[in-house]
Amino acid sequence: MSSANSSDISTLLEKWSEDKATLVEIEKRIEKYKRLANRIMNNKDTDKLSNNNYTLKRRELSRTTLT
């Protein structure tokens, strides 16, 4: 394994931080699109939206808890 110098570590941490911030922003946008798609599906009373290029299907999760 190669040893990393201080500059390499600083670069790694800086890129990590930048990409982590980017990921958070992308996750926020995805959640916004999910809410919008859910609202449209509810209004159209359907579980599927599609066009010539894409299909989006609603998926429901169910959980059972045993105690």
C-alpha positions in Angstrom: 0.0 0.0 0.0 1.4 3.4 -0.9 1.8 6.0 1.7 -0.2 9.2 1.4 1.4 12.6 2.1 -0.3 15.5 3.8 -1.3 17.1 0.5 -2.9 13.8 -0.8 -4.9 13.5 2.4 -6.0 17.1 2.2 -7.1 16.7 -1.4 -9.0 13.5 -0.5 -10.8 15.1 2.3 -11.7 18.2 0.3 -13.1 16.1 -2.6 -15.0 13.9 -0.1 -16.6 16.9 1.4 -17.5 18.5 -1.9 -19.0 15.2 -3.3 -20.9 14.6 0.0 -22.5 18.1 -0.3 -23.3 17.3 -4.0 -24.9 14.1 -2.9 -27.1 15.8 -0.3 -28.3 18.3 -2.9 -29.1 15.5 -5.4 -31.0 13.5 -2.7 -33.1 16.6 -2.0 -34.0 17.0 -5.7 -34.9 13.3 -6.0 -37.2 13.6 -3.0 -38.9 16.6 -4.6 -39.4 14.6 -7.8 -40.8 11.6 -5.8 -43.3 13.9 -4.1 -44.4 15.4 -7.4 -44.7 12.0 -9.1 -46.7 10.7 -6.1 -49.0 13.7 -6.3 -49.6 13.2 -10.1 -50.2 9.5 -9.6 -52.7 10.3 -6.8 -54.5 12.9 -9.1 -54.6 10.4 -12.0 -55.6 7.5 -9.7 -52.8 5.3 -11.1 -49.6 3.6 -9.9 -47.7 4.2 -13.2 -46.5 7.1 -15.2 -44.9 6.7 -18.6 -43.9 8.2 -21.9 -42.0 6.9 -24.9 -38.7 6.9 -23.0 -39.4 6.3 -19.3 -41.8 4.4 -17.0 -42.2 5.2 -13.3 -44.0 2.8 -11.1 -45.2 3.3 -7.5 -44.0 0.7 -5.1 -45.6 0.0 -1.8 -43.7 -1.5 1.1 -45.5 -3.4 3.9 -44.1 -4.4 7.2 -45.2 -6.9 9.7 -44.0 -6.7 13.3 -44.2 -9.7 15.5 -43.8 -9.2 19.2 
